[in-house]
Amino acid sequence: MKIQNLLAQAMLPMSILALVALAPLDAIAKPAAPSKIPGTAVQIAPPEGFQPSKLFLGFEQQQTGASIFVTELPIPKAEVPKVLEKLNSTADLQSRGMRLIESQEITVGSIPGKLLLVSQSNRGIDFLKWLMVVAQGDRVLIVTASFPEDEAAKLKEPLRQSVIGLTWSPGQPAQLLEGLPFTFQPAGDLQVSGRVSNNVVLTRNGMKAPIPASEPLLILGSAYDTVRIRDVAKFSRMRLKALPQVRDLTEVSGNSKTIAGHPAFELVARGYDRKTNTPLTVYQAILATKRTYYVLEGLVPNPKAKAYLPIFRAVADTLVPQL
């Protein structure tokens, strides 16, 4: 997992196509009645043989590697048309390794949206994806149903019916921490501000997006797939270098530690916000289990780093993985 663009500056117009590309391609196997997706306002009736996933919001079928991946995004109303337009861009799809096969207008209840069929290869396997995006007010719903191309005869139409037949009630109060694959405790004045899939955003006093670079920001998340990290320190350093929001990292220091009985590695560095050039201190902690890994990413302006680095660490130390 990558916390995409630090949730695109904490849930500004997020890279929807990046999330779509991340949706599990190789995702264990049943409900046919509508089931509520924890932490969302969505109910879906998956095809027979699909089970709720423990790794991401949605369903998976172990024997085929098929999955249904659900993401709700808070996005400023003014940005929603741009997001929907970007989704239909062949060039943007191709930049994420996807090829557009077909596109159609749909409605979910009375809410208009788009349904795309795209193809993508992963680990030598060709997959097809139903990709549905609908928007209401300042919320966007993305549902990605992925399945191996050689299972299309069995799964293509049932998954399409599951996707277009879902129920979405964006006006319902969000249960932000429901169904997360980890627990944690906020610290200091950082409070939960929002959530995107498995990622939780903490800001000063729960400030809502957009979060300016002048404010502290901490994001906790987990991988969407099963993955075993053998060298946590090496993986952590590689991941820090790939942070999309920060440039010119310097003064990088790290140390091994244990969180909830699991190996973890902590890094602190200095850098600059790519958009505003604000000098920042970056905090990263990665905890690895035998099945997957968990990440904390913190950003804070340098003058506030002395106050907020201990708070970032305090939150990290309360992280308890569920897998």
C-alpha positions as CSV (number, residue, x, y, z in Angstrom):
1,M,0.0,0.0,0.0
2,K,1.0,3.5,-0.6
3,I,-0.9,6.3,1.2
4,Q,-1.6,7.9,-2.2
5,N,-0.2,11.5,-2.2
6,L,-0.7,11.5,1.5
7,L,-4.4,11.2,0.6
8,A,-3.8,13.9,-1.9
9,Q,-3.1,16.5,0.6
10,A,-5.5,15.0,3.1
11,M,-8.4,14.4,0.9
12,L,-8.2,17.2,-1.6
13,P,-9.0,16.1,-5.2
14,M,-7.4,12.7,-4.7
15,S,-5.9,10.6,-7.4
16,I,-8.9,8.5,-8.0
17,L,-7.1,6.6,-10.8
18,A,-4.3,5.9,-8.3
19,L,-6.7,4.3,-5.9
20,V,-8.3,2.3,-8.8
21,A,-4.9,1.0,-9.8
22,L,-4.3,0.0,-6.2
23,A,-7.5,-1.9,-5.9
24,P,-6.6,-5.5,-5.1
25,L,-6.0,-7.6,-8.2
26,D,-5.2,-10.8,-6.4
27,A,-7.1,-10.8,-3.6
28,I,-12.5,-15.6,1.0
29,A,-15.9,-16.9,-0.3
30,K,-20.1,-16.2,0.4
31,P,-22.8,-13.6,1.2
32,A,-25.5,-13.0,-1.4
33,A,-27.8,-10.7,0.6
34,P,-26.9,-7.0,0.7
35,S,-24.2,-6.3,3.2
36,K,-23.1,-3.0,4.6
37,I,-19.5,-2.1,4.0
38,P,-18.1,-1.0,7.4
39,G,-17.1,2.6,7.6
40,T,-19.2,3.6,4.6
41,A,-22.7,4.4,3.6
42,V,-22.7,1.6,1.0
43,Q,-24.6,-1.8,0.9
44,I,-23.7,-4.4,-1.8
45,A,-25.0,-7.8,-2.6
46,P,-21.9,-9.6,-3.9
47,P,-22.0,-12.6,-6.2
48,E,-22.1,-16.0,-4.6
49,G,-18.8,-17.2,-3.3
50,F,-17.6,-13.7,-2.1
51,Q,-16.7,-13.0,1.5
52,P,-16.1,-9.7,3.3
53,S,-12.4,-8.9,3.1
54,K,-10.2,-8.4,6.2
55,L,-7.7,-6.4,4.3
56,F,-9.8,-3.7,2.5
57,L,-13.4,-2.4,2.4
58,G,-15.3,-4.8,0.2
59,F,-15.4,-8.5,-0.8
60,E,-13.0,-11.0,-2.2
61,Q,-13.1,-14.5,-3.6
62,Q,-9.9,-16.4,-2.8
63,Q,-10.1,-19.1,-5.5
64,T,-10.3,-16.7,-8.4
65,G,-8.5,-13.6,-7.0
66,A,-11.6,-11.5,-7.8
67,S,-12.6,-8.6,-5.5
68,I,-15.0,-5.7,-4.9
69,F,-13.2,-2.7,-3.5
70,V,-15.2,0.3,-2.1
71,T,-13.8,3.8,-1.5
72,E,-15.7,6.9,-0.4
73,L,-13.9,10.2,-0.8
74,P,-14.7,13.7,0.6
75,I,-13.9,16.1,-2.2
76,P,-14.7,19.9,-2.5
77,K,-17.9,20.3,-4.7
78,A,-16.0,22.5,-7.2
79,E,-13.6,19.7,-7.9
80,V,-16.1,16.9,-8.5
81,P,-16.6,17.7,-12.3
82,K,-12.8,17.6,-12.8
83,V,-12.6,14.3,-11.0
84,L,-15.3,12.7,-13.2
85,E,-13.7,14.2,-16.3
86,K,-10.3,12.8,-15.4
87,L,-11.8,9.4,-14.9
88,N,-12.9,9.2,-18.5
89,S,-9.5,10.3,-19.8
90,T,-7.9,7.5,-21.8
91,A,-4.5,9.0,-21.2
92,D,-4.9,9.1,-17.5
93,L,-6.1,5.5,-17.5
94,Q,-3.1,4.4,-19.6
95,S,-0.7,6.2,-17.2
96,R,-2.0,3.8,-14.5
97,G,-1.6,0.8,-16.7
98,M,-5.3,0.5,-17.6
99,R,-6.9,0.3,-21.0
100,L,-10.5,1.6,-21.5
101,I,-12.8,-1.0,-23.1
102,E,-16.2,0.6,-22.6
103,S,-17.9,3.4,-20.8
104,Q,-21.6,4.1,-20.0
105,E,-23.8,6.5,-18.0
106,I,-25.6,4.9,-15.1
107,T,-27.6,5.9,-12.0
108,V,-27.3,4.6,-8.5
109,G,-30.8,5.2,-7.1
110,S,-31.3,8.7,-8.5
111,I,-27.6,9.6,-8.5
112,P,-25.9,9.8,-11.9
113,G,-22.5,8.3,-12.5
114,K,-20.1,6.5,-14.8
115,L,-19.4,2.8,-15.3
116,L,-16.2,1.8,-17.1
117,L,-14.8,-1.5,-18.1
118,V,-11.0,-1.5,-18.1
119,S,-8.2,-4.0,-18.5
120,Q,-5.0,-4.2,-16.5
121,S,-2.2,-6.7,-16.0
122,N,-0.7,-7.6,-12.7
123,R,2.1,-10.2,-11.9
124,G,1.6,-11.7,-15.4
125,I,-2.1,-12.1,-15.1
126,D,-4.6,-10.1,-17.2
127,F,-7.5,-8.7,-15.2
128,L,-10.7,-6.9,-16.1
129,K,-12.2,-4.2,-13.8
130,W,-15.7,-2.7,-13.6
131,L,-15.0,0.8,-12.3
132,M,-18.0,2.8,-11.1
133,V,-17.9,6.4,-9.9
134,V,-20.8,8.4,-8.6
135,A,-20.9,11.8,-6.8
136,Q,-23.3,13.7,-4.6
137,G,-22.5,17.0,-3.0
138,D,-19.0,16.8,-1.7
139,R,-18.7,13.0,-1.7
140,V,-17.5,10.6,-4.4
141,L,-18.0,6.9,-4.4
142,I,-15.7,4.6,-6.3
143,V,-16.3,0.9,-6.6
144,T,-13.9,-1.3,-8.4
145,A,-14.8,-5.0,-9.2
146,S,-11.7,-6.8,-10.4
147,F,-11.5,-10.4,-11.9
148,P,-9.1,-12.4,-14.0
149,E,-9.9,-12.2,-17.6
150,D,-10.1,-16.0,-17.9
151,E,-12.9,-15.9,-15.3
152,A,-14.9,-13.3,-17.3
153,A,-17.6,-15.8,-18.5
154,K,-18.4,-16.6,-14.8
155,L,-17.9,-13.2,-13.1
156,K,-18.2,-10.3,-15.6
157,E,-22.0,-10.0,-15.5
158,P,-22.6,-11.0,-11.9
159,L,-20.0,-8.4,-10.7
160,R,-21.5,-5.7,-13.0
161,Q,-24.9,-6.4,-11.4
162,S,-23.5,-6.2,-7.9
163,V,-21.8,-2.9,-8.7
164,I,-24.8,-1.1,-10.4
165,G,-27.2,-2.6,-7.9
166,L,-25.6,-1.3,-4.8
167,T,-27.2,1.2,-2.4
168,W,-25.5,4.4,-1.4
169,S,-26.8,6.8,1.3
170,P,-24.1,9.6,1.4
171,G,-26.2,11.6,3.8
172,Q,-25.8,9.1,6.6
173,P,-23.4,10.0,9.4
174,A,-20.0,8.3,8.8
175,Q,-18.7,5.7,11.3
176,L,-15.1,6.7,10.6
177,L,-13.4,3.9,12.6
178,E,-15.8,1.1,11.9
179,G,-14.2,-2.0,10.4
180,L,-10.6,-0.8,10.4
181,P,-7.9,-3.5,10.4
182,F,-6.1,-1.8,13.3
183,T,-6.8,0.2,16.5
184,F,-5.1,3.3,17.8
185,Q,-5.4,6.1,20.2
186,P,-5.2,9.8,19.3
187,A,-2.7,11.9,21.3
188,G,-2.2,15.6,22.0
189,D,-4.5,17.8,20.0
190,L,-4.6,15.5,17.0
191,Q,-8.1,14.2,16.4
192,V,-9.7,12.0,13.7
193,S,-10.6,14.3,10.8
194,G,-11.6,11.8,8.1
195,R,-11.1,8.4,6.5
196,V,-10.4,7.0,3.0
197,S,-10.7,3.2,2.8
198,N,-8.1,1.8,5.3
199,N,-6.5,5.2,5.9
200,V,-7.4,7.5,8.8
201,V,-6.5,11.2,8.9
202,L,-5.6,13.0,12.1
203,T,-5.4,16.8,12.3
204,R,-5.2,19.5,14.9
205,N,-8.6,19.6,16.7
206,G,-10.0,17.4,13.9
207,M,-9.6,20.2,11.2
208,K,-11.4,19.2,8.0
209,A,-9.9,19.1,4.5
210,P,-8.3,20.8,2.8
211,I,-5.4,20.8,5.3
212,P,-2.8,23.5,4.6
213,A,0.9,22.7,4.7
214,S,1.2,25.0,7.7
215,E,-0.8,22.5,9.8
216,P,0.3,19.1,11.3
217,L,-1.1,16.1,9.6
218,L,-0.9,12.4,10.5
219,I,-2.2,9.5,8.4
220,L,-2.5,5.9,9.6
221,G,-3.1,3.1,7.1
222,S,-2.6,-0.5,6.2
223,A,-1.8,-2.5,3.1
224,Y,-4.7,-3.7,0.9
225,D,-3.1,-7.0,0.2
226,T,-1.2,-9.8,1.9
227,V,2.5,-9.0,1.9
228,R,5.5,-10.2,3.9
229,I,8.3,-7.6,4.6
230,R,11.6,-9.3,5.4
231,D,13.7,-6.2,5.9
232,V,11.6,-3.5,7.5
233,A,14.4,-0.9,7.7
234,K,15.2,-1.3,3.9
235,F,11.5,-1.2,3.0
236,S,10.9,1.9,5.1
237,R,13.8,3.8,3.6
238,M,12.6,3.0,0.1
239,R,9.1,4.0,0.9
240,L,10.2,7.3,2.4
241,K,12.0,8.3,-0.7
242,A,8.9,7.6,-2.8
243,L,6.7,10.1,-0.8
244,P,5.0,12.1,-3.5
245,Q,4.2,15.2,-1.5
246,V,7.7,15.9,-0.2
247,R,10.9,16.8,-2.1
248,D,14.6,17.1,-1.3
249,L,14.7,14.9,1.8
250,T,17.7,15.5,4.0
251,E,18.8,14.8,7.6
252,V,17.2,11.3,7.5
253,S,17.5,9.4,10.7
254,G,16.0,6.1,11.7
255,N,15.8,3.4,14.4
256,S,14.3,0.0,14.9
257,K,11.6,-0.4,17.5
258,T,8.8,-2.7,18.6
259,I,5.1,-1.8,18.4
260,A,2.5,-4.1,19.8
261,G,5.0,-6.9,19.8
262,H,5.8,-6.5,16.1
263,P,9.0,-5.3,14.4
264,A,8.8,-1.7,13.3
265,F,11.1,1.0,11.9
266,E,10.8,4.8,12.5
267,L,12.2,7.5,10.2
268,V,12.4,11.3,10.6
269,A,13.6,13.6,7.9
270,R,13.5,17.2,6.6
271,G,12.1,18.2,3.2
272,Y,9.9,20.6,1.4
273,D,6.2,20.5,0.4
274,R,6.1,20.1,-3.4
275,K,3.3,22.6,-4.0
276,T,4.0,25.3,-1.4
277,N,7.7,24.8,-0.7
278,T,7.0,24.9,3.0
279,P,9.9,23.4,5.0
280,L,8.6,20.3,6.6
281,T,9.6,17.6,9.0
282,V,8.5,14.1,7.9
283,Y,7.7,11.3,10.3
284,Q,7.2,7.7,9.1
285,A,6.7,4.5,11.1
286,I,6.1,1.1,9.5
287,L,5.0,-2.0,11.5
288,A,5.2,-5.4,9.8
289,T,3.3,-8.5,10.7
290,K,3.5,-11.9,9.1
291,R,0.5,-11.1,6.8
292,T,0.8,-7.4,6.0
293,Y,2.1,-4.0,7.1
294,Y,0.9,-0.8,8.7
295,V,2.1,2.8,8.0
296,L,2.0,6.1,9.8
297,E,3.0,9.2,7.8
298,G,3.3,12.5,9.6
299,L,4.0,16.0,8.2
300,V,4.6,19.1,10.3
301,P,6.2,22.5,9.5
302,N,9.7,22.7,11.0
303,P,8.9,25.3,13.7
304,K,6.2,22.9,15.1
305,A,8.2,19.7,14.8
306,K,9.5,19.8,18.4
307,A,5.9,19.8,19.7
308,Y,4.4,17.3,17.2
309,L,7.1,14.6,16.7
310,P,6.4,13.3,20.3
311,I,2.7,13.3,19.5
312,F,3.2,11.3,16.2
313,R,5.3,8.8,18.2
314,A,2.7,8.6,20.9
315,V,0.0,7.6,18.4
316,A,2.4,5.1,16.7
317,D,3.0,3.4,20.0
318,T,-0.7,2.8,20.5
319,L,-1.2,1.1,17.1
320,V,-2.5,-2.5,17.4
321,P,-2.8,-4.5,14.1
322,Q,-5.7,-6.9,13.7
323,L,-3.9,-9.1,11.0
